[in-house]
């Protein structure tokens, strides 16, 4: 087997292992801990032993733990997450379908806007290292990175939706019957919040890797050969600087999948984040399981893709194997 | 991270978590004074951003801890109609139930600050223990610990906390523990890297050669030498803990009503944001100032540790 393929297969195996362990954690947290779903649903009525036992049986909580896990996992593997405990017993998958689409759009737009801005900010502050511009960007990043997303979001709401200007809606009540493309204005503030929250990480990483590349011997060599500075930058420095950033970008997109929780809740955006908040508040375990698994899977898969891309792109890794 | 031989180029290594901060510097190359972290703190103090951070943090700390003693009312006292705009008697207006916003702001910082510090300490203790063991034991134990930590990383921290809150309910000990656990992987990795590096150094080998037990080597030879990165990590993690605890309270899974808490206040009063913005603005500004101040301190420490002495930074 070619070594490159072997490396990729090992990485793939590790990803699958992590996913498998993730399912165990999710299962234990939701079904394996004392204080089960039946008690949670019934609340004070749980003292009614007959009702409690009946509900436990209905939910399958009276079966041995391992049986519960395997049947749940078998369902998950075939895309069946069971039925929601609230809201008339709808299938979890039908309940979440449009919400997954909304959140995917939100994350996609946030990534689409934030990544180019971060790359430009990171690269320019590396090129003008220690300039006033660099310092301002650095301090801005430092502050933005420290602010919780919901704080950024509320400040945006105060400025653009309520207290200062009244340009944008402060609540993103998306109509499921109208195509998303026709209600884009409802995305503006949530996307802007996520963009501001992501920029610091990616731009700082890109600045660090660009600085490193600009100080490398091959860039010096290129300059000594008399190649124009812009060509050095675009052909020699930046492509190499972006490689380590791929992973940061991947993690940030994965982070967006988790960071949307507070942002969606803030804007009342009908996505998986607000669905998770509702499900946790209502103790709707099948929905919690499906959403947490989805978010963790997004993280694992994106990391996997980023790692494989890094293996394929970075010349040092490729040649090092031969 | 130095970027040369860490996660960025070794695909088998799990990648970094999201950090609200600068990357860390290299592991110390030789045994340093046990007071290494003091040196780092002194170095950090020479940076203007650290001073600004410390000053702001001290002010917010004072508000959170001593504010309650100068509060004009009781936190659960009704002083006027709900969502009254600022007026004489209630300078920041009233909240959604008609309680004094200023009083509740003065009472509401202690919870987020103390829970944040507690979560950070738990994260440090767990992470350092696992990192020391992992880095010193190597082989299968090392592999197992690192794989387990990868699993923790797969959950965004707030989602991890919510997962466990879903069945156990919003208990404070649970939230603090989950936030601490979410810090564990990163702290363990920093500690492990430093331990691996140090385990090969002569002074550790000498200690092994004269028969010092492992536990003592880890605690008295290795640990004091990673005090600087741990100090930086503490600052960083504190910022993140506060972000998460405040976030959980904002979502309704943290501090529960009728307690006064900055995160909870934002949630309770945001429906009145158009009528009485101050009930939201005040806690928002304080949470923001708190996290920015801790991050400024952490950044100052990180720079001091890396020896980047750039006083030119605008502040």
Interface residues (C-beta under 8 A of the other chain):
Chain A: X7 X10 X11 X14 X17 X18 X19 X21 X22 X25 X26 X29 X30 X33 X35 X36 X37 X40 X130 X132 X135 X136 X138 X139 X142 X143 X145 X146 X147 X148 X149 X150 X151 X154 X155 X157 X158 X162 X163 X170 X200 X201 X204 X208 X209 X212 X243 X244 X247 X248 X250 X251 X252 X254 X255 X257 X258 X259 X261 X262 X265 X266 X276 X277 X279 X280 X281 X283 X285 X288 X292 X295 X296 X299 X300 X303 X306 X307 X308 X310 X311 X314 X316 X317
Chain B: X3 X7 X8 X9 X11 X12 X14 X15 X16 X17 X18 X19 X20 X21 X22 X23 X49 X147 X148 X150 X151 X153 X154 X155 X156 X157 X158 X159 X162 X163 X164 X165 X166 X167 X168 X169 X239 X243 X246 X247 X250 X251 X252 X253 X266 X270 X273 X274 X277 X280 X281 X284 X287 X288 X291 X292 X294 X295 X296 X299 X310 X312 X313 X314 X315
